[in-house]
Structures are given as C-alpha cells and as structure tokens.
Amino acid sequence: MDIPTKNTRKILVTQALPYANAPLHLGHILEAVQTDIWTRFHNMNGNQCYFFCADDTHGTPVMLKAKEMGITPEELIKDVLNDHKETYDLYGIKFTNFYTTHSEENKKYSEKIYLEAKKNNLISKEIVEQLYDENEQMFLSDRFIKGSCPKCGAADQHGDNCGVCGASYNVLEIKDPISILSGTTPIKKKSEHIFFDLPQKLEILSKFLHESKLQKPIKNKLKEWLSDDLKKWDISRDEPYFGFKIPEEDNKYFYVWVDAPIGYIASMDNWFKNNNLDTDTIWSNKSNYEIYHFIGKDISYFHGLFWPALLSSANLKLPDGIFVHGFLTINGEKMSKSKGTGILAKDFAKICDPETLRYYFAAKLNDKVEDIDLNFDDYVQRINSDLVGKYLNIASRSASFLKKNKNNLSDNINKELITLLINEKQNVINLYEEREYSKLIRLIMDLADNVNKYINEQTPWKKDLNDAVDISSTALNAFKIITIYLTPIIPNLAENAYKFLNLKNCSFDDVNTLLNGQINNYESLLNRLEPLIIPEEDNMENKNIIDIKQFSSIDLRVAKIIKAEDVDGADKLLRLTLDVGELGTRNVFAGIKSSYKPEDLSDRMVVLVNNLAPREMKFGVSEGMVLASSNDNGIYLISPDKGAEAGMKIK
C-alpha cells in the first residue's frame, strides 16, 4: 500500500501499561481496542502512526507476588509479558512495540529525567512517617493496610479512603490498622524520602491544560487539583522494593509512577534504535511528532499533572493530548471476581470471536469519560443484527448470483448508491479522528441498511442473470466500501472480506475505486452468536487454589510451647520456643501478644508450619510459623486434639 506523503502526520500513541502481576481482563481489552482502532485508522488514512506499550513491572505487588510463587520478580514479569502479548494478539491489537519497564532503556531515561530535575532544583528531601510491618520488615503502601474508617468507623476499609462513607484521609489516621501481608499491627516509623517539587511547575501545567487535547471534565478536575494547594510529590520508596535505584542515593528506589510513564519513551527507544530514528530528537520540544496517551479515568491525575511536570523538568516534549475513558462493567455490575464478572480476556476469546468484542466495544465508545457496559444479551443481539444480519448479509446474498457468472463482476453498477456511500468518507474519517466510534457504527450500519434495501427493491432473484449480476456487482462494490470503513474496527474480519473480493488490504483512498475482474467463492465469514454462557470456573481472575501436590509440600507438625517471652522493641510480637519432638526446637516470632500473656502459653500445643524458610528479623531469626485464626474480637491459636504429641506430622 502506497502511503501518500502530502500532509502526512507523524503520530506516537500509547495506552496505559498493564501491571505485570496478573493476566489481562476485559477491562484491559477495552482500552487496547479503543487505541488500536485509532492507530489503524490513521495508518489507513495515510499518516505515520506508531502504537507503543509495555508491561508495568515495578513495585511492591510484583515483588510480593513473586515471593508468594517462590520465583524471582524477573521470572514472574517474563512469564506475564509473554502471556500479555499472546492475549493482545488474540484481539488483533497491533503494537509497533510492546516492551517492559524493567529495561536498560527505561533505567537510562528514568535516571536522565531525574538528574535533570535535580539539576533544575526540583528535588528535595523530607522526613515522612509511615506504617511499618515488623514481621515483613517493610513499609506498607496504602493497599496493604486495612482497618476502621476514622470518619464513620466502618470496619475492614483499605488504604486511605472509605468504601462506605467515601471519606479520604491520611492512611496514618486509619483506626486499628492491620497489615494485610502478615496480619499483624504495623508500627509508625520515620524515613527520609525524596520529593519532586510539583508547585514549581504550576504555570507550565496550567499552560498544558489550556493547550492540550483533553476532555472537558478531565480538564476541569485537573484544574481543581492545581488550585487546591498543589503539593510536592513523593517519588521514592524504601527497600525492599523491586525497581530502579535512585542515582546518588543509598537504598532508595524510584516510585513506580516515576518510571512507569517513562516506560513509554523506553518502549519507543527500544524500537527507534532498530529503525534509524532518534529518541531524543523525537521527544524534543522542536519535534514534529504528535504524542497522545489513551488511559482510564483513574490515572488521569498521574498523566495530566505528574507526567507533564516530569517531562518539562527535562525539557522534553509534552503530550499533545490525553484521551480518557471510563471503566468496563459486566451486565451492569462492576467487574468483580467474587460476582463472576472478573472475566479474563483469554477465557472470553475461547467463547466468542474476539473481532465481535472489538465491534461491540466500538459500538459503545465515544469521546466522553463514560463507563461502558458489556451486556451479554445486547452483545449477542447486536452482533447478529449488525455484523451478520446487515454487513455480511450483503456479501452472502450477492455472491450466489456472481457464482452463476463464474464470479465475474459487472461494471454496469448503480452509481447513485455507490456515490451515496463514497460521499460519507469524510464523515467517517472525522468520526474516527474524534473517537466517536458509536456514532460511526450507526452511520455505517445505516449505509448497510441502504444497500440491503437496494437489494430487496431490485429483487435479483426475480431477474435474468445479467440484471442479477449488475445488481449484485453494485451491492458488492458497496460491501467493499463498508468493509474499508469498518477495517480499523474489525481488521481480521475485513481481511477475510478482502480475500473474498480478491483484494489486498485497502486504505481510505481506495473507497473511490470500483471492483473489477473476478471475486472468489464466498464462504461464511462469521456465524451467528448463540446466547452467551460464561463458565463460572473461568470467571475467577486469580483462583486462590492449590492442588494436592502443592498442599502435600507443606510440612505441618504438632509443637509444644516450652517458653514464651516478650520481645524488646516489639509491641505485638512474642518469642516462642517450640519443642518439635525428634526434630528439636524452633524459635518462632508470633504476632499474638494482643491476645495472650507469655505465662499463659507454657506447655500449650500448637500447629507449626515446619518447612517455612527461616526469616531474618531485627529481633532474631524466625524458624517457622504457628497457625492462628482471627476476627474482630482477637487472635486464636489453633491447637490439636488431646493426645497429639510434639513432632507428630499432621495428615
């Protein structure tokens, strides 16, 4: 396909980076489809549009997930990267490059941008107080803390906001905090952190919001944040942490939201250097490239304020636009594993042709920040009505008459109908450009209705062969135009339609060109959908299930507490000395001090996880774990029945 060079735009597009600790769900596919459609459209319209993404690999969750699985973070992110690529490929997502944030390119640009910010006096240090898990020996981010809301008292609330009353608060204010990681009560601990001076960027950010392409509600929200006492941004994390170390600092790491968006540049750099393009030139303030980010509404703060502030601190080009979308709901409900609506993208692709989901999402998407609902009944009805009953119906009902003519097309066509479709080309292009996909779908299906109406009125089945061939040739020329209009949305289905028409992939310039010569025999391109039944076992995004082999690897032993004592400097821990029969003794630290006095535990029989790897703590080495249960009233040690002896293996 020859791409015209006149007025060719050079465009860089990104979507939000999926996190590298879990498979992709349908919410990820919503954003990928929206972005992929826009990218494909621009390339079909003669522009040079490149689509970049990467796995977001750093942070505490990845580190802990790898630890839970008994592998390194590097092994985890490598496996997840392959799975993500395979899943995106199922849905026809055509990246120019899909990379990883755990890369030398990302490390280079993260350090470069940070050091430039530091040189420009945008970096400072402050002492901060955080919650600290003594068992895990790590500071806790908001997501790993739960407790009671300090505003309304609601129990079991996570992080720094309440799901009951909606209040936001400093996580240090949460009542009765518990570490999700260990089940113990965290302590407050101070640490020196590194900050980026966002207030210094107030003028630049105001200018960015005024000039860039952003939906009005997002602009208004970001302006509120700007006027609401913009604060310095904490960009460091303490070890242990999986990420990049901050240069010129000891054991400080970049917060994941620093190097994650820089991963856009890194993914581009990885591809550019193999394609004779210079990253620094393209990201300079004098660049002739347009840069656009597609993101969900929950991360608009980072992309609309933090990201342009970081870029400007290193004198790099700011985005030309940020396109924000809403969340995906399933049958009117928020995506949830427990309710069976946390559907994995790979699982859904086994049930439905992924092209049909691309079409359904397009039929729902627009340029607004609205949530999109995937309703299964509506999904089946729309695919059967639009793609099968309108679009493909044109080809299937026309092909039979051409087959009687050895698949030879006629050039005696109804120019009035074809002109009607051609005249909508600019409208189609404009709707793609503005991401008004739902309006676009309605326009294209109206055109398909006109073509089917033409066939019905002309009744080729009642005509002689020559007239029937003329009518069918007209219909198939219209089918070709509609296929071109739909190609960015259903690229694989369109490719098969082109093969039927004996064409190669077309651009928008080919709308005006008529078919000639022969077509191929028509074969069904899409079957009607049956009512969707999502198997319940496939709905769980992360089944917390182990098999019998995994369970058998856990060595549970009866143990006898021969000594219990307080631990200096620890409010919640007791040191237990355990008799494990012929296996000797074990030293275990247990977070049970709130429920038990040391003198009451002597000779108590407990259950010990005997083959748990020893854990180095500042108080000493913990050589296992005793089993306990807990509720709002306290912690309760689990004890075996009478007659159990120290060292006995639990079956």
LUMNU-842282 format. One record per residue (C-alpha): residue in one letter; x, y, z. Coordinates in steps of 0.001 Angstrom, whole numbers, plus 500000, padded with zeros to 6 digits. Layout:
! residues N
AXYZ ...
***
This chain:
! residues 651
M500000500000500000 D501491503350498961 I501110505934501723 P500889509482500398 T503488511850501817 K501499515055501345 N500318516424504719 T501382513190506384 R501149513427510161 K503655511678512407 I501892510367515479 L503033508442518574 V500267506701520511 T500364504861523823 Q497881503052526011 A498184502629529777 L500685499970530832 P499108496758532188 Y500547495672535522 A502798492636535370 N501396490535538195 A498239489072536644 P496602488083533333 L494653490630531300 H490928491003531891 L488318492508529587 G488859495991531017 H492380495934529581 I490978494923526207 L488526497847526197 E491356500372526278 A493541498392523870 V490729498172521314 Q489935501881521551 T493592502755520995 D494205500160518291 I491208501364516263 W492515504934516325 T496029503869515344 R494841501653512491 F492587504444511230 H495458506917510987 N497681504477509114 M494823503684506723 N494355507410506216 G497929507984505071 N499554509043508331 Q502557507521510092 C501085506375513385 Y503059504231515832 F501500502392518786 F503655501689521860 C503085499991525164 A504890497930527811 D504274495889530918 D504424497926534129 T506774495717536124 H507979497533539228 G506610497956542721 T505773496027545863 P502901493899544448 V505153492293541838 M507828491670544454 L505346490030546831 K503624488012544096 A506980486571543030 K507829485767546643 E504484484007547068 M505174481906543967 G508725481103545016 I510307482707541961 T512241485900541250 P510445489069540135 E512371488817536850 E510959485344536232 L507444486499537050 I507467489521534744 K508969487493531903 D506146484935532078 V503471487640532398 L504945489573529452 N504575486549527174 D501023485949528398 H500061489594527834 K501479489589524311 E499576486395523441 T496334487837524820 Y496598491143522985 D497360489245519791 L494098487300520163 Y492218490602519960 G494169491920516974 I495986494629518935 K498759495719516579 F501525497301518628 T504513498842516946 N506384497669520034 F505257496039523277 Y508098496152525783 T508829496108529523 T509586498850532035 H512290496629533548 S514765497518530822 E518061499299530322 E516293501884528155 N513868502714530940 K516618502848533547 K518590505234531329 Y515718507665530764 S514453507472534362 E517873508449535652 K518298511094532961 I514992512806533699 Y515557512614537461 L519059514088537265 E517800516897535030 A515086517652537576 K517676517604540329 K519932519964538361 N516956522315537977 N516402522389541777 L513175520389541626 I514319517658544021 S514272517900547831 K514195515593550867 E511818515340553814 I511286513005556756 V507986511121556449 E506155508833558852 Q504660505620557526 L503204502372558748 Y505807499623559006 D505311495845559181 E507843494467561670 N507217490878560602 E507816491604556930 Q510362494324557734 M508966496730555181 F507000499954554901 L503409499422553826 S501765501202550919 D498076502067551317 R496874498942549503 F498478496676552111 I496712498236555099 K493176497750556338 G491363498999559393 S488405501089560521 C487488504380558866 P488460507311561125 K485376509227559905 C482477506773560139 G484058503820561940 A483309501295559159 A485479498200559597 D487656496429557054 Q488478499507554971 H491573499558552826 G494174502275552307 D493377505964552563 N489697506069551618 C486482504562552931 G484266502458550692 V481279503072552990 C481175506830553588 G483536507828550747 A485868509808553007 S489523510305552118 Y492142510519554844 N495806510075555621 V496469506358555954 L498124507083559316 E494670508106560600 I493085504704559993 K491899503066563224 D493138499636564332 P495406499200561295 I496362495697560236 S498993494670557725 I497418492560555004 L500782490905554470 S501280489451557937 G498056490070559827 T499984491984562478 T499563495544563693 P502049497828561967 I504048500442563817 K504688504040562804 K508209504605561550 K510061507536560005 S512171507575556869 E513782510176554630 H512035510437551262 I512797512269548035 F510269514720546612 F509650516331543226 D508581519970543512 L505256519994541656 P504308523522542830 Q507216524911540806 K505507523537537690 L502173525233538315 E502485527703535446 I503646525070532952 L500869522694533988 S498238525419533639 K499508526149530137 F499494522421529323 L495872522030530413 H494879525036528320 E496625523935525118 S496448520116525069 K493575517938523894 L491726516753526989 Q488054516096527607 K486417518977529436 P485522517053532641 I489131515892532952 K490476519400532350 N488144520787534988 K489155518130537519 L492859518671536892 K492373522434537262 E490748521788540643 W493817519852541733 L496051522666540509 S494161525263542524 D493869523048545608 D497282523653547189 L499419521549544838 K501903519621546974 K505331518133546436 W505290514596545034 D506955511754546944 I508951509895544267 S510990507482546417 R510395504164548143 D512454502297550706 E513871498827550321 P512813496090549953 Y511412497196546595 F511519495869543047 G512533498739540802 F515339501089539831 K517638502563542462 I517711506355542525 P521126507610541433 E523323509320544040 E521215507819546862 D521616504816549196 N518893502164549041 K516229504476547662 Y514103503391544709 F512010505255542171 Y508309505063542999 V506659503005540263 W504713506019538964 V508009507687538087 D509421505047535771 A506088503649534517 P505202506538532146 I508873506884531253 G508345503332530001 Y506513504902527041 I509766506566526000 A511737503393526717 S509473501258524517 M509874503789521725 D513653503976522223 N513882500199522003 W512129500275518624 F513577503546517317 K517204502469517597 N516468499485515366 N514643501659512834 N517035504577512362 L515048507046514472 D516447509209517263 T514502509210520524 D515962512462521853 T515058514311518647 I511520512928518558 W510923513838522239 S512497517285521955 N510433520462522219 K511012521047518494 S509663517631517496 N507215517397514594 Y505658514276516108 E502272514354517832 I502051512377521086 Y498789511006522517 H498037508823525547 F494924506648525960 I494209505991529659 G491482505122532165 K489926507844534288 D491510506511537481 I495017507524536368 S494251510929534838 Y495948512666537789 F499286510991537048 H499117511578533296 G497659515070533440 L499897516534536162 F502840514369537259 W503800513191533777 P503939516581532000 A505723518028535045 L508393515321534797 L508789515843531062 S509076519612531351 S511726519270534070 A513982517623531465 N512915519962528631 L511120517152526792 K508022517440524632 L504694517337526468 P501803515221525157 D499544516814522561 G496556515068524051 I495355512624526694 F492221510653525865 V490453509344528954 H487830506597529048 G485598505143531761 F485522501707533329 L484029498499531979 T481030496960533720 I479624493491533024 N475844493163532791 G475514496429534693 E477847495463537538 K481388496477538387 M483940493872537358 S484344491536540327 K485903488118540784 S483520487176543574 K480451488026541462 G481707486159538421 T482322489273536337 G486113489440536552 I486433487752533173 L489870487005531796 A490436488098528208 K491879484730527175 D488844482923528570 F486403485169526703 A488286484605523448 K487519480868523780 I483796481625523825 C483468484408521238 D485390485542518190 P487454488463519574 E486534490505516476 T482959490629517730 L484070492131521042 R486065494769519164 Y482909495663517260 Y480732495732520389 F483145497988522243 A483313500324519243 A479523500485519161 K479601501716522775 L482640504010522770 N482709507773522270 D484946510682523213 K483374511055526656 V484580509783530030 E481762507279530435 D481674503742531797 I480947501074529192 D478647498132529937 L479136494731528356 N475645493247528438 F475689489700527120 D472133489704525747 D472706493022523988 Y476079491761522759 V474565488724521015 Q471706490749519564 R473978493485518213 I476477491137516581 N473748489048514970 S471839492127513829 D474723494314512628 L477632492177511519 V475727489082510402 G472286490444509518 K473345493708507834 Y477018493843506844 L477852490235505882 N474333489673504612 I475200491933501659 A478034489630500593 S476312486309501232 R473115487140499327 S475003488711496382 A477732486112495920 S475394483377494699 F474413485363491599 L478052486126490774 K478915482460491138 K476480481680488320 N478515484115486236 K481821482363487065 N482400485038489733 N482850487717487079 L481812491214488141 S479842493641486027 D480895497267485562 N477286498287484992 I476556499424488512 N474117501758490229 K476293504855490592 E473725506655492715 L474015504093495526 I477811503914495330 T478096507706495324 L475925507820498449 L478471505639500256 I481539507410498853 N480185510790499934 E480247509668503564 K484015509077503534 Q484928512397505127 N482279511955507803 V483716508521508568 I487238509955508771 N486104512781511058 L484302510397513409 Y487380508174513650 E489596511178514329 E487334512391517148 R486989508832518568 E483213508967518127 Y483071505269517381 S479455504706518418 K478251507433516010 L480498505920513365 I478948502473513799 R475454503939513481 L476434505735510273 I477993502611508722 M475038500415509666 D472682502994508106 L474692502619504904 A474418498829505160 D470647499193505590 N470530501245502397 V472404498548500491 N470139495774501772 K467126497902500910 Y468520498327497392 I468872494536497007 N465347493962498321 E463868496531495956 Q465814495271492923 T464904491598493605 P467844489998491735 W466287486563492339 K463461487589490003 K465702488976487249 D467594487348484441 L471271486560485078 N472698489724483504 D470498492021485578 A471111489934488697 V474867490223488148 D474588494028487743 I472617494322490981 S474986492010492848 S478062493804491498 T476615497080492763 A475967495517496165 L479499494084496373 N481053497439495478 A479052498878498338 F480189495966500530 K483808496839499682 I483323500462500751 I481647499438504009 T484479496970504627 I487035499767504258 Y485055501913506681 L484978499040509207 T488578497824508790 P490123499606511818 I487390498088513999 I487300494503512679 P490662494111510895 N490758490308510731 L487191490016509504 A487880492769506968 E490994490951505755 N488891487861505011 A486336490048503255 Y489115491472501054 K490212487939500162 F486661487166499067 L486693490321496921 N490107489337495509 L491688492446497025 K494607493193499276 N494127495384502337 C492784498771501317 S493201502352502501 F490641505146502576 D491996506242499188 D490546503017497729 V486956503967498584 N486585505649495188 T487946502678493207 L485443500227491751 L485814496467491802 N486689494740488565 G487509491266487299 Q486644488256489407 I485858487629493038 N486348484379494935 N483720481983496185 Y482008483243499300 E482477481282502500 S480773482231505730 L482925484835507491 L481082484863510813 N478471482626512392 R475511483898514349 L476143484030518078 E474240481821520461 P473294483111523944 L476463483543525983 I477116481341528978 I480295482196530840 P481537479113532748 E481704480017536403 E485084478387536910 D486565480641534251 N485412483816535932 M487929483840538725 E490778486110537786 N493183484656540324 K491913481356541714 N493479481046545166 I493540477270544767 I496392474819545226 D496484471203544095 I497154468179546316 K500817468101545300 Q501293471699546437 F499446471045549695 S501496467927550377 S504650470030550245 I503561471877553425 D505021470120556487 L502623470722559395 R503806469489562782 V502447469418566297 A504674471549568534 K504738472292572251 I505426475789573578 I508163475343576180 K508853479045576573 A507091482313575665 E508516485768576287 D508109489416575345 V510290490898572607 D512084494143573395 G511061496884570966 A508055494981569543 D504533495840570690 K502781492894569039 L505283490031568994 L506017487166571361 R509077484935571041 L508058481266571233 T510463478405571844 L508846475255570466 D509544471594571112 V509067469670567846 G509910466221569193 E512727464428567388 L513114467459565103 G514433469512568022 T513387473013568963 R512318476010566907 N512420479739567615 V509305481479566231 F508109485099566452 A504301485328566524 G502119488463566413 I499798487260569195 K500749489500572125 S497414491352571988 S495573488119572858 Y497983486091575007 K500212486649578026 P503551484768577904 E502884482994581212 D499620481532579890 L501250479777576930 S503603477365578672 D503028473710577585 R500381474806575053 M500204472518571978 V500133474345568637 V500398473631564898 L503714474627563279 V504488475177559589 N507772473339559931 N509316473755556466 L508771477501556085 A512033479200555114 P513699480945558090 R513111484690558112 E515690487171559379 M514099489831561605 K515723492612563563 F514862490682566748 G516389487417565512 V515580484554563142 S512024483176562971 E512152479452562108 G508569478770561128 M505014479905561728 V502335478865564201 L498798478692562850 A496134481007564230 S492761482430563238 S491419485916563845 N488299488050563818 D487281491430565183 N487450490067568749 G491020488807568689 I493575486193567636 Y493192482494568441 L495956479870568294 I494996476637566564 S495653473600568767 P495460469851568016 D493203467435569895 K494326465851573147 G496752463005572607 A498765464758569923 E502472464754570693 A505252467149569761 G506775466313566386 M503767464433565029 K503121465086561352 I499632466408560607 K497880464448557860 
***
